[in-house]
């Protein structure tokens, strides 16, 4: 089962805000022996968000989505999720209670009484309108919940809210997947060798060892470091060990200059 991340918001695509979610999600998953398989960035466009969600719901993947679940005119994610599934959007009763509890808390902090039927308070309840059948994701920051449906988990765009909510999702729903397939990695730095020269060796390794992937990370070098490629294998521990030795043999045949890097486990 693949894991995807959808990041919604014009502010990300325009550069007004820098995305911090992807690196954080990668870190949260890595801590649990999991990894991110794909990411999509989408602006605040209802048709595009709906089309993306239709595709991701059909995939069966685990998907996290950040942003667009507020109640302002540029927030579309809640409505798009309902449209993508072909279900109604409705006020979740428990979400209503949590939002009203937050309203009371805010009024109490100001020393005021709150009118829960005033237009602005009724507008806030829209943040609790989710696709029919959705479950809630608790928000420890301000109680305004996110929601989940069909292995999709929708949280706000604010990192201070989103990240604890995503941790809760992982620990509550997916602990059985933690550290199921440890990924082992061994690599070398190969100096002054063209990737095209190493490509046949890489293809041979992947053909002979189906439980590993070969990777090549080129660097153009700098004033203090020569041009090089980090060439390596990752995946199943046993096959990584064998494929790595075969890779070294192949590099020696190519008369390549290389040095090992520290082995890693994910």
Secondary structure, 3 states (H helix, E strand, C coil): CCEEEEEECHHHHHCCCCCCHHHHHHHHHHHCCCCCCEEEEECCCHHHHHHHHHHHHHHCCEEEEECCCCCCCCCCHHHHHHHHHCCCEEECHHHHHHHHHHHHHHHHHHCCCCCCCCHHHHHHHHHHEEECCCEEECCCCCCCCEEEECCEEEECCCHHHHHHHHHHHHHHHCHHHCCCCCCEEEEEEEECCCHHHHHHHHHHHHHHCCCEEEEEEEECCCCCCCCEEEEEEEECHHHHHHHHHHHHHHHHHCCCEEEECCCEEC
